[in-house]
Structure formats: C-alpha cells, structure tokens
C-alpha cells in the first residue's frame, strides 16, 4: 500500500478553551455528529481540542489545507466502541482525494492524543490496492 500523504498538528488547549467561549466557534468548526457526541463527554475542552487538531492534520495529509471548498465541518471524527478515532468519509472528501491524488480507493488512519496543555493528531492517507 502506498502512502499518499501525512499530516500532523498540535494545538494549545488554552487556545481552544478561549475559542469555546464563543458559541459560534463550535457551530462553525464541528459537524453535527461531533457536537452531539460531545454532549456525552465529561471533558469537552479536550474532546474539541483533539478534533480541531485532527481536522488540521487531515487537511495537511491531503495537501490542500482548508481551500478549494474544504471546510472544517466537512471533516467528522468519530470513535468506535473501543474509542479508536476515525474519519467519516463523505462524498466531498472522496471527490477531493480523487482530484488531488487520482485514486478512488483509499484509507485514512488517525491517531489523537492530549495532555494538560496540548492536543496532537497524526493522519496518514493511504492508497488501497485492489
């Protein structure tokens, strides 16, 4: 399998703490599924910080950043029952990856972590072999 792109991002949790005071920030950056899932989490600051870093790392892994129509809300991070994070891949993401890399079959791998002051995310975009 070929690695098409990687992305990493680290964010100061204090920056997100300040941003969360503005209710429009959450609605502008996070998808409805992420906002719904945040209601089930005790530490909303770390929840949102890790997802913000993951969205930034995602945009770096595809090599475009947030341009050409890609918006923060287009990227949704979910967790499986064991807590492993992953991206929900929608039609817009498929179109962007296909245009950028000329592939239609791919995987994203996501690792996120936090500590008191920082949250970090690492993303690998990999081509699937048929």
N, C-alpha and C positions, 0 to 999 in steps of 0.2 A: 504494500500500500504506500502511496506517495503522500508526503506532507505538502499541502498546498500553501499553508500559512500558519503562523503562530502569532499570538498576541498576549501581552501581559499588561496589567495595570495595578497600581497601588494607590489607595486613596486614604487621606487622613479622615478618620471617623468624625473628628470635630467639624470638618467642612460639611459633612452630610448632616450632622446634628444641627448646625446653623440653618442649612437649607430646608430641613424638615419643619422648621417654624413657619415656613410659607406653604400653605396647603396646596397652592398651585404647582409647587415643585413635584409633589407625589403624582398628581394627575398628568403632568407634562412628561415625566420620565418613565413611569412604571405602568405596565399593562394592567388591565382589569383583573386578570387572574393573579398577578403578583400582589395587587392591593388586597384582594380577597384573602389570599394566603397569609398576608401579613397580620391579619386580624387574629390568627391562630398562634402567633409567635409572641413570646414574652419580650424579647429584646428587639424592638423594631429598628433601633438605630443600626445594629449590626446586620440585621436582615437586609435593610435598604442599602447599607454601605457595600456589602458584598455583591449585591445585584448591580449596583452602579458600576463597580469595578469590572464585573463580568461583561456588562454591555460595552464598556470601553475596550476591554480586551478582545471582545468579539469583533468590533469594528476594525481593530488593528489586524486581526487574523485574516480578514478578507481584503485588507489592503486599501480600503476606501475611506476609513473614518466615517463620520456622520455627514455624508454628502451624497449626491446622486439619488436623493429620495429616501435614504435610510434615516429613520428616526429612532430615538430611544425606545419608544413604545412598540416598535416593530419587533423588538427582541424581548422574549419572555423566558425567564428562568424558572424552572420547576424542579422539584425534588421527588425521587421515587420513595417508596415506603421505608427504605433504609437510610434515606437522607442524601443519596447521591444526586448532585445537581446536573441538570442538562438543559438544553435549549429546546423550545418548541419551534419547529421549523415550519414556517408558513409559506405560502405561495410567493410572497415578496422576497423572502430570503432565498428561496430556490432560484428565482429569476436573477437576483443579484450575483449569486455564486456562479450560476451558469454563464452569465455575461462576463464576469471577471476572470473565470478560470476555464471556460469552455468544457465544463463537466456537468453531468446531471445526477451523478450518484456520489454522495459524499457523507461524511460524518463529522460532527463537532465533538470534541472532548473538552470538558470544563472541570477545572479544579478551583475551588474558592476557599479562602481561609481568613481568619481575623485574629486580632489580639486587641488589647486595650486601645491603642492609638491608631492602628491601621487595619485596613482590609485589602486583600490581594486576590486577583483572579488570573488564571492562566488558561489559554484556549489554544487548542490545536485543531486545524481544519485538515481533514484527510480525504483523499480520493478513495472511493471504494472500487475494488477490482470486480469485474463482472465474472 
